């Protein structure tokens, strides 16, 4: 997976060959995915990547700088992968959320090392100088208000329901499910376990659809409100 982060202070790293960048990223991801942050070794990383320790620090400054880069890189790359797969067309917000969940599962299956690294980061005791990047990544997961509003057709709602209030309800449920999914992440989790957690999210969204939407028959006629 190619890095998508572009930060001026990492310019030297981005000017390295694609093969070298991929080798360094893979070695670092493996080390940080396998071990807690405090136990992860830059000596092990440079040995795996077949580079000098001086070059690693030239690119990233120190261990914290490398970890910060990896967090931003993985967050951006996985997010891009998810939304590249997702067709955002449609006026039914629950159809769009279903597509996003399916895309997340596919991304999890396609990029197990990156997902394992992210899960390890969530369960590690991180120092403040790297935790802010993780907290920013988590906050991006909650930035769904505009997406929900854009894809919620008020005409589908039961009589008397206010769109703005419904958007907030769906957002609160989405945030709660995101919290539950993040809390359940484990570096040893497999795709079946992720499927179960995301399946629970689908169940909650199905319940919301039933509670909030009018019932429409196959002729497009409203059956009850």
Order of alpha helices (4+ residues) and beta strands (2+ residues): alpha-alpha-alpha-alpha-alpha-alpha-alpha-alpha-alpha-alpha-alpha-beta-beta
